[in-house]
Amino acid sequence: MLKVKTILAFALVAVFLCAASAFAAPIVIKYSHVVAEDTPKGIQANKFRDLVAERLAGKVVVEVYPNSQLFGDGKELEALLLGDVHLLAPALSKFQKYTPLLQIYDLPFLFKDMAAIDRFQQGPNGRALLTSMKDKGIIGLEYLHNGMKQISANDPIRVPADAANKKFRIMTSDVLAAQFEAVDAMPLKKPFAEVFTLLQTKAIDGQENSWSNIYSQKYYEVQPYITETNHGILDYLVVSTTEFWESLPADIRPVIEECLKESIAVGNEAAAKKDLEDKQKIIDSKRSEIITLTEAERGQWVEAMKPVWKKFEDAVGKENLEAAIASNK
Ligand code: SIN
């Protein structure tokens, strides 16, 4: 009799465990970002959500929060570390508080084009930087492109002297501050969500950003001049916390990583396309005049900003700087 009761008890526990796992709540991955949905990052985030929904239905749900609606760029990394969000893709310029090494990406005129950036990011130095914040509990999963940065302003900016004494919004990076100080301009670190209003009200004179952001944030509607400088890059690092990433079940994490890689390829494709298309839309709008620099004018910018490399050489690592320079060949 005792034996029958024991078998029954085991059977009941087994049924209960099966039912519990069948009804287990899915893992929720909250992915927050600050840009619009029709941008390289917005497209990547939504693609990642859709791929996960397809391949891990009922097991994992990705919730995407665009346009700073959950957290702005001033708070998102803190929110990640508190576990209030699980995935972010901040611009590489926004990690200064957690590592000096990623500031390599802010050095002006360091990378000649996106292909050079790709070579550096996929090479040993770029890959090693993914784990540069591990001691802070942040893990870099993959890079994501946006594009080269241009300078928009209220007045025509052709040579460095035109930028002198003007206020430019920058991301939270001391390298970007030094870059504008090198041409006697006044850099102001401000959150992305505030930039349009600051430009519209003329509280600042200009800003630097990719064609995609200048278009999707409508800066071109309130900035009559855009100088095509290609002086720096706007790229992202998709990050999570080591704690959250390592807590993902062993059969699920590889699938999520695969979805992430595929979505990044889609985001990068969108970045290359939007860089051309969004620039053209701005030209077609006739709201903003695009200034193309002559070789000599561009040379003045390179010359004026070059000392910034030396200033940050120790912070970013001499070997990283050498590898970045070599990626241009
Ligand atoms: C972003 O593209 O995520 C924001 C860039 C910026 O803050 O200018």
Residues whose N, C-alpha, C, O or C-beta is under 5 A from the ligand:
A	BS01	SIN	V34 V35 A89 A91 M171 F192 E208
